[in-house]
Amino acid sequence: MRMPKPTAFLTSIAVFASALTLAAKADEVHVLNWKGYGADEPWAVAAFEKATGNKVVNDFFNSEQEMLTKLRTNPGLYDVVMINAAFNDQAMAEKLIQPIDVSKIPNYADISPDKAGSPMLARDGKVNGVPWVWGLTALAINEKSFETPPTSIAEMWNEAHKGRVVIRDDAVEAVQFGAIATGQNINDIKDMEAVKAKLTSLMPQIKTFWSSENDWNQMVASNQIDIGTYWSGSADRAKTHFKLPVSLVIPQEGAVAWLDAFSIPVGSKNVAGAEAFINYMIDPGFYVEWVTKVGAPVSANTKAVEALPEDAFNRKVMGDPDVAKRIQFQAPITDAQREAYLALWQELKVNVK
């Protein structure tokens, strides 16, 4: 078991702050991210501000589409934006983000090669996104409803759970979930009719559609649900931070994997502050404290993961080669695909009372 000592953590902050020559500068760093997703933890913000002299100003989005809209309509407002790597191409094509000088981000050297080399983030010798964390959209269960955890995605269709199943209200994620349930590649769906039929048969099971961690957690806290799709990091937070009876299940059929990264928007007024903030967010000290206090997805920084206890979920389970074989990382999709998925999803939701 290896846990960074507080003194080592503070030293690492001082080192990267000094390297970026940002100490004592009272500039603002405007960050756009999901609410409650690491970057706005009060203890983390306080530590970063004390080390660098920058003031963090957080703003939030509830979907990737809202994130893109905020970047389009507020040019020059944000210095850092958290983007699902599958949306990075779109942000680059619209010139919403700019290349990052990773030599100014010391912790970048410890990002795992497969994440750092993702073609969604690095292209033509330029880095457009710094890998932060990765995780899964898998299943999570209400432990009160199961004597033993299920192993198959088919449990969502078990009539014993009728009216007590939830799924995220996201067209792309839902269709990809349907692809896994029908044994298909989420990034190369050959039989959309099979996906439609499978999701159609799921609708009678659905209690409601969730869009935030708070939605999901409140329903399990009041014992309204048995099972549903959920993010791996959120399931960890529900159990670790909120003490809810929640367990993550990675079905034998597989799960949707995603990679979240930090980018610097075009027009940033504090690029140096953005670089310092990104470096702090991928630092092992921050990550271990985030996992321990709150619960988090898996860091893209190999040293951060190695700093966790050997039996930690994000190291033991998420690092299991057998799990790695079963997951499928999201890749970019076209506007036409997105529109088709949305149309299908809207049609399906009409049948849920």
Buried (B, 14 or more C-beta within 10 A) or exposed (E): EEEBEEEEBBEBBEBBBEBBEBEEBEBEBBBBBBBBBBBBBEEBBEBBBEBBBBBBBBBBBEEBBEBBEBBEEBEEBBBBBBBBBBBBBBBBEEEBBBBBBBEBBBBBEBBBEEBBEBEBBBBEEEBBBBBBBBBBBBBBBBBEBBEEEBEBBEBBBBEEBEBBBBBBBBBBBBBBBBBBBBEBEBBEBEEBEBBBEBBBEBBBBBBBBBEBBEBBBBBBBEEBBBBBBBBBBBBBBBBBBBEBBBBBBBBEBBBBBBBBBBBBBBBBBBBBBBBBBBBBBBBBBBBBBBBBBBBBBBBBBBBBBBBBBEEBBBBEBBBEEEBEEBBBBBBBBEEEBBEBBBEBBEEBBEEBE
